[in-house]
Amino acid sequence: MKPVRSRLCSHVMAGWLAVCLALGLMAMTADGAQADARETRLETHSADRPLTLPRGFSRTPGARDYDRLLSSLQQQRKPDPRRPDNGRRTATGPLGTYTGDDSCRWANDRECDEPGIGTGACPAGTDYSDCWRIATGLEDDSCRWANDGECDEPGIGTGACTQGTDSTDCGDMTGLRFRTDSCEFAFNGICEEPEIGTGRCEPRTDRADCFGRERPLTINDHFFGHDDRVLMDTGEFPWSVIGRIRFETGSQCTASLVAPNVLATAAHCVSDDGRIRPSGRFETGDGLPGGARAARVVDVLLDPLWDERQFTAGNDLDGTDWALLRIDTPLGDELGYLHPMGLAEASRDPRAADVRLRQAGYSWDTGDNLSGNESCRVLEAMNDNTMSHNCDTTRGDSGSPFMVEANGRWHVVAVDSNFRRNPDGPMIYIAARADRFAPLVDDFAAGRIGQGGLRPRGPGKPEALKPVKH
């Protein structure tokens, strides 16, 4: 099976744990959360370098993530270009000559991190193995996963191949490398980048307006062929009650107010290597008069059936991927809040085929801007408390609300969860429906149910719902 970054990583911007890996031996050590621009990376293996895995990545032999990891370690690499005696390497191609080494901490992670041609996380000339092909114009199909009809580069694909080694499958989409829509003027229909546009945006931050919204179905973040997202005004309801939670583990997700003192998000956002770790800070967008509002998480409520390891290994528990978080400040008294509603109730039809959805989250590629969908649809409501949808979502949107407006009120009918692979087509995007948590919000808000605090919970399933002792 082709190695991928984990099904959670299509949505969640997770903190990372470090795993030191040598031939024949795996020793795991915690490296802490990476709270910088490299939070969403998956590093590959070399005999003397650590492998960094996303939070929640299964390390159990036989699990899907574990098998993908082993596959990635066995990946055949094209022989390196010539190595001068000084340890630096040189390659020459149509775009010129490039010389460098792998001294950057992010070297050999499949993604070019040098300035100008990559993410900019490494100094020039220190990420040779990941950058030399695109720096010299010698891109090829040397990856073992090349020519399989699916782009496997990091960022624009699955991440299974090193940059520049899946040329045929990635095709014209390589022009979108290292570009985002993080400019505050993104999605306005005008190219705002310097030299090719008005110059109101920084270079490479107005992707959709400068390079188009079409996205092949064979790449990650395919957005069903077309990126339809827009930026939302966080000074206006309901967008004002959607914010980010930055967890103490280093990860972050989207969450929304569903009661004056309760947030709804995804369970995998608060699960960390088999333990429940919900401590963190919620913050709205800064469009409100006086700026963003913030509160601390003080309690958590999960589905009694939630189990992180089982969730990561398959699809059986997708419908339990929701979490309610109680906060220390009732922000909803000032800002208002969304009202949870079962999907069947919202649509008057269990399949909910005609429900118009709105969705918004803090996507990885839109910076501090809230982006989302003004009109998308439920594709199918399944019996496991999930639904599939065609809303354009990506990493960072985990926990974001899917909303309907009915009778003058805004309701949340689901929270963003993950994707399922589809052998016959593009990935299927999944949300956990509100049917299971909607009846619990009032009791949780009042403190009648919940964990009763933020003490870490050990591996295994969370305890059944029960009153908090006073």
Secondary structure, DSSP 8 states (H G I E B T S, - for coil): ----S-GGGGT-B--EEEEEEETTEEEE-------STTTT-----BTTBEEEEETT---STTSHHHHHHHHHHT----------TTS-EEEEETTEEEEE-S-STTTTSSS--STTTS-S-S-TTS-HHHHHHHHHT-----STTTTSSS--STTTS-S-S-TTS-HHHHGGGGGGTT----STTTTSSS--STTTS-S-S-TTS-HHHHH-SB--TTSTT-GGGB---EE--TTSTTGGGEEEEEETTS-EEEEEEEETTEEEE-GGGTEETTEE---EEEEE-TTSTTS--EEEEEEEEE-TT--HHHHHH-STTGGG--EEEEESS-HHHHH---EE--HHHHHTSTT-TT-EEEEEE--TTSTTS-EEEEEEEEEEE-TTSEEEE-----TT-TT-EEEEEETTEEEEEEEEEEEE--TTSS-EEEEEETTTTGGGHHHHHTTSSS-SS---B-SS----------
